Amino acid sequence: AAAAEAAAKAEAAAAAKTAEWRAGRLRLMRGMLHEARTTIWDLMQRRVAVFIGAAPLAAASPEELADVAEGTHTFMSLGEAFATSESHGLRAALAAKSRVFYVRCGGEAGETW
């Protein structure tokens, strides 16, 4: 009985030590993520901007462009909240793609809309 009790105490101590180690690792990771969030957001923006820039316009409808714009705006809102940083690059990519689409549909490049 004493051996079983000692084994249970040792197991509980090991579990507590493991839980303490995990909590420390989570605190460390949380701090690293907090410090790197602007960098993470900048990298994510750049990748999405590349996708937007490479999107084929020939087959896109106005509704599809509106869906892309809405999704991109939602993504920007999330990223800005995460990183407390503006989405200048992503906004510029979306604006450029919208201008190209507008010109393709018969608008003037310098015209405001």
C-alpha positions in Angstrom: 0.0 0.0 0.0 2.8 2.4 0.9 4.5 1.6 -2.5 1.3 2.4 -4.4 0.9 5.6 -2.5 4.5 6.6 -3.2 4.1 5.8 -6.9 0.9 7.9 -7.0 2.7 10.8 -5.4 5.6 10.5 -7.8 3.2 10.4 -10.7 1.3 13.4 -9.5 4.6 15.3 -9.0 5.7 14.4 -12.5 2.3 15.5 -13.9 2.6 18.8 -12.1 6.2 19.3 -13.4 5.0 18.6 -16.9 2.1 21.0 -16.6 4.4 23.7 -15.2 6.8 23.2 -18.1 3.9 23.4 -20.7 2.6 26.5 -19.1 6.0 28.1 -19.3 6.3 27.1 -23.0 2.9 28.6 -23.7 3.8 31.9 -22.0 7.0 32.0 -24.1 5.2 31.3 -27.3 2.5 33.8 -26.5 5.2 36.5 -25.9 7.0 35.6 -29.1 3.7 35.7 -31.1 2.9 39.1 -29.5 6.3 40.5 -30.5 6.1 39.1 -34.0 2.5 39.9 -34.9 3.3 42.9 -37.1 5.8 40.9 -39.0 3.5 38.0 -39.3 0.7 40.3 -40.6 3.0 42.0 -43.1 4.1 38.6 -44.5 0.5 37.4 -44.7 -0.6 40.6 -46.5 2.2 40.2 -49.1 1.2 36.7 -49.9 -2.5 37.6 -50.3 -1.5 40.6 -52.4 0.4 38.3 -54.8 -2.7 36.1 -55.1 -4.9 39.1 -55.8 -2.4 40.5 -58.3 -2.2 37.1 -60.1 -6.0 36.6 -60.2 -7.2 36.2 -63.8 -9.6 39.0 -64.8 -10.7 37.7 -68.2 -13.3 35.4 -66.7 -14.3 37.4 -63.6 -17.7 38.9 -63.2 -18.4 42.1 -61.2 -20.0 39.9 -58.6 -16.9 37.7 -58.3 -14.7 40.9 -57.9 -17.1 42.1 -55.2 -16.8 38.8 -53.4 -13.0 39.0 -53.5 -13.1 42.6 -52.3 -15.5 41.7 -49.4 -13.4 38.7 -48.4 -10.2 40.8 -48.6 -11.8 43.5 -46.5 -12.8 41.0 -43.9 -9.3 39.5 -43.9 -7.8 43.0 -43.5 -10.1 43.7 -40.5 -8.9 40.5 -38.8 -5.3 41.2 -39.6 -5.4 44.8 -38.4 -7.0 43.7 -35.2 -4.4 41.0 -34.7 -1.4 43.1 -35.5 -2.7 46.6 -34.7 -1.2 47.6 -38.0 -2.7 48.9 -41.2 -3.1 46.9 -44.4 -1.6 49.5 -46.8 -0.1 46.9 -49.2 -3.2 44.8 -49.3 -5.4 47.8 -49.9 -3.1 48.9 -52.7 -3.2 45.5 -54.4 -7.0 45.4 -54.2 -7.3 48.9 -55.5 -4.9 48.1 -58.4 -6.9 45.0 -59.3 -10.1 46.9 -59.1 -8.8 49.6 -61.4 -7.7 47.1 -64.0 -11.1 45.4 -63.8 -12.8 48.8 -64.2 -10.7 49.7 -67.2 -11.4 46.3 -68.7 -15.1 46.9 -68.3 -14.9 50.2 -70.3 -14.0 52.8 -67.7 -11.2 55.3 -67.9 -8.0 54.6 -66.0 -7.9 58.0 -64.4 -11.6 58.3 -63.7 -12.6 58.3 -60.1 -15.4 55.9 -59.1 
